[in-house]
Amino acid sequence: MIRSMTGFGRAQGPIREGVSAEISVRSVNHRFLDLTVKLRETEAALEPLLRKVFAAHVSRGKVEATLRLRREAGARTDVAVDEALLAAIVGRIREVAVKLSVEARLEARDLLSIPGALSIESAAGEFSAEEIAAIEKVAEAAASALVAMREAEGREVAADFAKRIAYLEKKAAELAARRGEIAARLLGNLRERLAALVPDLPLDSGRLEQEAALAVDRADVAEELQRLQGHLAQFLELLGSTGPVGKKLEFLSQEILRELNTLGSKAKDLQLVRDVLDMKSETEKIREQVQNVE
């Protein structure tokens, strides 16, 4: 079953006492796989792990995964204060105060608001093998949820494709059945036009038949219909296959439209032109929707 490239997944679970991981992932259309992992600098070591997990489940789409490590109520919290940094800043402020003859009074909140002076280590730092395994388990669950949503939307897309392809196959079969009728009508129209243009001029019937046959042959659409029907059958076959097929379906939709354009350019029959226009409209809808298939 084909997959959509649009989806969302979320999972969470404990990684150590008092700390849990929550991973959310969303994806939209993209020509290739564009994977972005969002996490804090202190958790940068986990990025390769998350990339490996999501790349194993998704082959196309713009994918954005976010990791949040949360401290549960009552969990031990390590607060680190960079005393050397604060001492250096205070000393420098006092020097400037003496130099400028101003008061150098500082409060605790002033010092603790200095970037880098205070850090909370409750959910950061080194990760043990057990913690990494727990985070990988959460990532796998989030990836599975994402894939499930992409597959659910893919089923709806596949059903829509099947309906439109069935319509195109029906129209193509009708056009193939009318080939003889169209050729006979074209031949009759040529005879009538010649008779109207030169009513008093005797014409060589053999020569007339030869030229008429050439005109009919140039307007024949047998080859285009055969290729069109082959593309439609292959499109349906791909809908039931496994693995990424979006690029193949995109190529086939372009080929279907190419054959319809050729049919329209060769058409000498009004009904044929109308049918081709209807078929091109359906194919354009397929081309638009196929952009969202993995």
JOMO-V878660 format. One line per field, one symbol per residue. burial: b if it has 9 or more other C-alpha atoms within 8 Angstrom, else e. A space follows every 50 residues. Layout:
burial = ???
//
This chain:
burial = bbbbbbbbbbbbbbbeebbbbbbbbbbbbbeebbbebebeeebeeebeeb bebbbebbbbbbbbbbbebbbeeebeeebeebeeebeeeeeebbeebeee eeeeeeeeeebbeeeebbeebbeeeeeeeebbebbbebbbbbbbbbbebb bbbbbebbeebbebbeebbebbeebbeebeebbeebbeebeeebeeeeee eeeeeeebeeebbeebeebbbeebbebbbebbeebbebbebeebbbeebb ebbbbbbebbbbbbebbeeeebbebbbebbebbbebbebbbbbb
//
